[in-house]
Amino acid sequence: MQSIALALKGARETLSAASIESASLDASLILSYLTHYTKVQLITHDDELLDDALLARYNALIDKRAKGYPVSYILGYKEFWGLKLKVNEHTLIPRPDTETLVQAALDCKVTGNVLDMGTGSGAIILALKSELKDNIKAYACDFSEGAIDVAKENAQSLKLDVEFIKSNWFSSIDKSIKFSMIISNPPYIEVNDAHLNASSLPFEPITALTSGPDGLNDIRIIVSKAKDYLLNGAPLLLEHGYLQGQRVQEIFKKEGYDRVVTIKDLEGRDRVTLGYKA
């Protein structure tokens, strides 16, 4: 047996030695998950002894985290846009950068049918539905059955009405439905990018991360095909890498979109490009 204080100290040291930047926070989050104590309660109960079975589980999860396994997968959820979303290895972990995409979509002030492509955990469409409510009819697609299952569970737990479709981009989307907006955070990392070996990325679904030699293959598909599904004058919004803004703009313009602009994230980096169907 060991006290909460000593267990946390050992966990922080293990994670720090593994160069986990959020060592202290992650150590507390994982112990909170196992004990059902809040962060404050961990402090006020720091002399409480943990039994050997719980301590063994804790140390095993800390070792897993030290190897880079995402803390969100350990906890089984991630906060995004104020929503608590279930995540697992079928879904990309929502990033704060993607809130730039959500805000850009809200700024378009659309009503009607909205489609989120490659929805993963459902983060984007659920954030939009939580804000716009009955002003939009929400659709979302993903080619991964596992991701669709997670997204449906998130929609049900949040009591948000979204129609989910298993589809490889537009392959199973009904052409008779015209959308007031299409939005996506598609794969955009180059297949040989060194970042794929860093942080949590080796544990996240590779199909949600990479897209050809320059990272833009899926973006080209979406920009080209979206015109068949958008209403005239409706926007298409895509998240991309911070060095890809100019190239993504060129793809939009080549396909004939109007008013093409790139929006920067909170750190001042190119993050979202949008254009309107002519």
Secondary structure per residue as TSV (DSSP state, phi and psi in degrees):
chain	resnum	aa	ss	phi	psi
A	1	M	-	360.0	153.9
A	2	Q	E	-151.4	148.5
A	3	S	E	-73.3	158.3
A	4	I	H	-57.7	-41.8
A	5	A	H	-60.6	-46.2
A	6	L	H	-69.2	-38.0
A	7	A	H	-63.0	-43.6
A	8	L	H	-64.8	-41.1
A	9	K	H	-60.6	-46.1
A	10	G	H	-64.1	-39.2
A	11	A	H	-66.4	-42.8
A	12	R	H	-61.5	-41.2
A	13	E	H	-64.3	-41.5
A	14	T	H	-63.1	-45.8
A	15	L	H	-70.5	-38.0
A	16	S	H	-63.8	-40.2
A	17	A	H	-64.7	-25.8
A	18	A	T	-90.7	8.4
A	19	S	T	64.5	32.8
A	20	I	-	-81.9	113.5
A	21	E	T	-63.0	-33.7
A	22	S	T	-97.8	38.4
A	23	A	H	-54.5	-49.5
A	24	S	H	-64.9	-46.4
A	25	L	H	-63.1	-46.4
A	26	D	H	-63.8	-39.5
A	27	A	H	-59.8	-42.3
A	28	S	H	-70.6	-42.4
A	29	L	H	-60.9	-42.9
A	30	I	H	-69.2	-38.9
A	31	L	H	-70.5	-35.6
A	32	S	H	-60.6	-42.1
A	33	Y	H	-58.9	-40.8
A	34	L	H	-79.8	-35.6
A	35	T	H	-96.1	-15.0
A	36	H	-	65.1	20.8
A	37	Y	-	-90.5	145.1
A	38	T	-	-73.2	169.7
A	39	K	H	-60.2	-38.8
A	40	V	H	-65.5	-41.9
A	41	Q	H	-65.2	-32.6
A	42	L	H	-61.7	-34.6
A	43	I	H	-73.7	-45.8
A	44	T	H	-72.9	-19.2
A	45	H	T	-110.7	26.1
A	46	D	T	-64.8	-17.1
A	47	D	T	-93.4	-0.8
A	48	E	-	-69.7	140.2
A	49	L	E	-88.0	136.3
A	50	L	E	-92.9	136.2
A	51	D	-	-71.6	163.0
A	52	D	H	-62.3	-36.6
A	53	A	H	-66.1	-45.4
A	54	L	H	-67.2	-39.8
A	55	L	H	-62.5	-39.1
A	56	A	H	-64.7	-41.4
A	57	R	H	-63.5	-41.5
A	58	Y	H	-62.4	-49.2
A	59	N	H	-63.3	-35.5
A	60	A	H	-65.5	-41.2
A	61	L	H	-70.4	-35.0
A	62	I	H	-64.9	-41.6
A	63	D	H	-62.7	-38.5
A	64	K	H	-64.5	-43.9
A	65	R	H	-64.5	-37.1
A	66	A	H	-62.5	-25.5
A	67	K	T	-83.2	0.4
A	68	G	T	103.8	-5.1
A	69	Y	-	-60.3	130.1
A	70	P	-	-62.0	136.1
A	71	V	H	-63.6	-30.1
A	72	S	H	-64.2	-35.2
A	73	Y	H	-71.2	-34.2
A	74	I	H	-64.9	-46.4
A	75	L	H	-76.0	-26.6
A	76	G	T	86.1	8.5
A	77	Y	E	-153.5	164.1
A	78	K	E	-144.9	136.4
A	79	E	E	-81.3	134.1
A	80	F	E	-149.8	126.8
A	81	W	T	54.1	34.2
A	82	G	T	78.1	4.5
A	83	L	E	-105.9	139.0
A	84	K	E	-91.7	113.6
A	85	L	E	-114.4	132.8
A	86	K	E	-67.4	137.3
A	87	V	-	-136.5	151.9
A	88	N	-	-152.8	-169.1
A	89	E	T	-70.0	-5.1
A	90	H	T	-83.8	-13.4
A	91	T	S	-125.6	147.1
A	92	L	-	-68.4	145.6
A	93	I	-	-79.8	121.8
A	94	P	-	-59.1	134.9
A	95	R	-	-105.5	152.8
A	96	P	T	-56.8	-32.3
A	97	D	T	-56.4	-32.3
A	98	T	H	-71.0	-16.5
A	99	E	H	-65.5	-24.2
A	100	T	H	-62.2	-39.1
A	101	L	H	-65.6	-44.2
A	102	V	H	-61.4	-46.3
A	103	Q	H	-63.6	-40.2
A	104	A	H	-61.5	-38.7
A	105	A	H	-66.7	-41.9
A	106	L	H	-63.5	-36.1
A	107	D	H	-66.5	-19.3
A	108	C	T	-73.5	-18.5
A	109	K	-	53.1	49.2
A	110	V	-	-91.0	159.7
A	111	T	-	-129.6	164.8
A	112	G	E	101.1	-152.9
A	113	N	E	-78.6	130.2
A	114	V	E	-127.2	133.0
A	115	L	E	-119.1	127.3
A	116	D	E	-105.4	120.8
A	117	M	E	-102.3	133.7
A	118	G	S	68.7	52.7
A	119	T	-	-68.2	-25.0
A	120	G	T	60.1	-119.7
A	121	S	T	-74.9	-6.5
A	122	G	T	89.2	8.1
A	123	A	H	-52.5	-49.1
A	124	I	H	-69.0	-51.7
A	125	I	H	-67.5	-32.9
A	126	L	H	-71.4	-36.6
A	127	A	H	-62.8	-44.5
A	128	L	H	-65.5	-43.3
A	129	K	H	-65.2	-36.5
A	130	S	H	-64.9	-28.6
A	131	E	H	-89.9	-43.3
A	132	L	H	-93.7	-18.0
A	133	K	G	49.3	-124.1
A	134	D	G	-77.6	-0.6
A	135	N	G	-72.4	-17.0
A	136	I	E	-129.0	152.9
A	137	K	E	-103.5	116.8
A	138	A	E	-94.4	130.6
A	139	Y	E	-124.7	150.8
A	140	A	E	-151.2	144.8
A	141	C	E	-132.2	157.0
A	142	D	E	-159.1	148.6
A	143	F	S	-82.5	-14.1
A	144	S	-	-90.7	119.8
A	145	E	H	-61.5	-39.0
A	146	G	H	-62.4	-41.3
A	147	A	H	-65.9	-42.7
A	148	I	H	-58.9	-41.9
A	149	D	H	-60.5	-43.4
A	150	V	H	-65.4	-45.5
A	151	A	H	-61.6	-41.4
A	152	K	H	-62.3	-41.9
A	153	E	H	-62.9	-40.4
A	154	N	H	-64.7	-42.0
A	155	A	H	-62.0	-42.4
A	156	Q	H	-65.1	-43.2
A	157	S	H	-68.1	-30.2
A	158	L	H	-91.4	-3.7
A	159	K	T	56.8	47.1
A	160	L	-	-118.1	132.6
A	161	D	-	-88.7	110.3
A	162	V	E	-134.8	138.0
A	163	E	E	-93.9	116.9
A	164	F	E	-100.1	138.2
A	165	I	E	-129.4	128.7
A	166	K	E	-79.1	114.1
A	167	S	-	-157.9	137.4
A	168	N	S	-86.2	96.6
A	169	W	T	51.9	-119.4
A	170	F	T	-91.9	5.0
A	171	S	T	-58.0	-33.8
A	172	S	T	-117.5	18.4
A	173	I	S	-88.1	129.9
A	174	D	-	-66.5	118.7
A	175	K	T	-69.0	-14.6
A	176	S	T	-76.7	-14.7
A	177	I	-	-90.0	125.1
A	178	K	-	-107.3	138.6
A	179	F	B	-107.8	139.8
A	180	S	S	-77.5	-19.0
A	181	M	E	-162.4	141.0
A	182	I	E	-121.8	136.3
A	183	I	E	-138.4	146.5
A	184	S	E	-159.3	144.5
A	185	N	-	-111.8	82.9
A	186	P	-	-83.0	170.5
A	187	P	-	-60.4	135.4
A	188	Y	-	-145.5	14.7
A	189	I	B	-92.3	140.0
A	190	E	-	-64.6	143.9
A	191	V	T	-61.3	-27.5
A	192	N	T	-105.7	16.6
A	193	D	-	-64.1	132.2
A	194	A	G	-65.0	-23.9
A	195	H	G	-64.5	-18.9
A	196	L	G	-64.4	-18.3
A	197	N	G	-97.4	5.0
A	198	A	S	-107.8	159.4
A	199	S	T	51.2	-133.4
A	200	S	T	-90.6	-6.4
A	201	L	G	-58.0	-35.5
A	202	P	G	-61.8	-17.4
A	203	F	G	-99.5	-8.8
A	204	E	S	-93.6	157.8
A	205	P	-	-61.1	120.0
A	206	I	G	-62.5	-30.5
A	207	T	G	-68.5	-19.0
A	208	A	G	-91.2	1.3
A	209	L	T	-116.3	-47.6
A	210	T	B	-104.3	152.4
A	211	S	-	-154.6	74.4
A	212	G	S	81.4	178.2
A	213	P	T	-58.5	-35.4
A	214	D	T	-107.8	4.6
A	215	G	S	78.7	4.0
A	216	L	-	-113.5	7.2
A	217	N	H	-58.9	-47.8
A	218	D	H	-69.0	-35.5
A	219	I	H	-61.8	-40.7
A	220	R	H	-61.1	-42.3
A	221	I	H	-62.8	-48.0
A	222	I	H	-62.9	-47.7
A	223	V	H	-61.9	-39.1
A	224	S	H	-70.1	-45.9
A	225	K	H	-79.9	-28.5
A	226	A	H	-58.5	-29.4
A	227	K	T	-59.7	-27.4
A	228	D	T	-75.9	-12.1
A	229	Y	T	-118.1	-13.7
A	230	L	B	-88.0	145.5
A	231	L	-	-67.2	153.8
A	232	N	T	-57.7	131.3
A	233	G	T	82.4	3.6
A	234	A	-	-87.5	149.1
A	235	P	E	-89.5	150.2
A	236	L	E	-116.7	128.2
A	237	L	E	-124.6	130.1
A	238	L	E	-131.6	134.6
A	239	E	E	-82.4	150.8
A	240	H	-	-156.2	177.8
A	241	G	-	-69.6	156.5
A	242	Y	T	-70.3	-12.5
A	243	L	T	-102.5	5.4
A	244	Q	-	-105.6	0.6
A	245	G	H	-54.3	-49.6
A	246	Q	H	-63.8	-43.2
A	247	R	H	-66.9	-37.7
A	248	V	H	-68.2	-38.8
A	249	Q	H	-57.9	-42.6
A	250	E	H	-62.7	-37.3
A	251	I	H	-64.1	-44.9
A	252	F	H	-59.3	-48.7
A	253	K	H	-66.4	-38.3
A	254	K	H	-61.2	-32.2
A	255	E	T	-88.3	2.7
A	256	G	T	90.2	16.6
A	257	Y	-	-74.9	148.1
A	258	D	E	-96.2	161.3
A	259	R	E	47.4	50.3
A	260	V	E	-78.6	124.7
A	261	V	E	-138.6	156.0
A	262	T	E	-115.3	134.2
A	263	I	E	-108.5	139.4
A	264	K	E	-91.8	151.2
A	265	D	-	-82.8	-174.2
A	266	L	T	-65.4	-18.8
A	267	E	T	-95.3	9.0
A	268	G	S	77.7	21.9
A	269	R	-	-108.2	144.6
A	270	D	E	-54.9	130.1
A	271	R	E	-138.9	-35.0
A	272	V	E	-134.2	132.9
A	273	T	E	-118.4	137.8
A	274	L	E	-134.1	152.0
A	275	G	E	-149.7	162.1
A	276	Y	E	-113.1	137.6
A	277	K	-	-60.7	128.8
A	278	A	-	-63.7	360.0
